[in-house]
Amino acid sequence: MPEKGKLLLVDDEADFRNIMSKYFVRRQIAYELAGGCMEALDWLGRDDFDVVIMDVSMPGLDGLECMAEMKKVRPEIEVIILTGHASINAGLLGMKKGAFDYCLKPVDFDELFEKIVLAREKASGNNR
């Protein structure tokens, strides 16, 4: 069953975006891809997303700085932070700064899907 809402994946690694794109298609998740923060902010201004999945480590504005910019525009948006450094510290810091949750890279797809569902439930509650 397709999920409602739309997801934005923000990651500077093209290979990772391609892998995740295939995963989202299989799960029938509506999504867009962004290669960095500026592109993500542009998407945020043009489309309606309920969940953002964002890598912490990106050139330019990192994931936590980008999340802060997104929350200025759309405070209700739920963000799941990805960290490829096997560091829960970055994920926990992200949650302190307003992220819904975090996942470690390499991504456990079942864990990520569960977090997407929970984030969407919270986002739909925020929009009531």
Order of alpha helices (4+ residues) and beta strands (2+ residues): beta-alpha-beta-alpha-beta-alpha-beta-alpha-beta-alpha
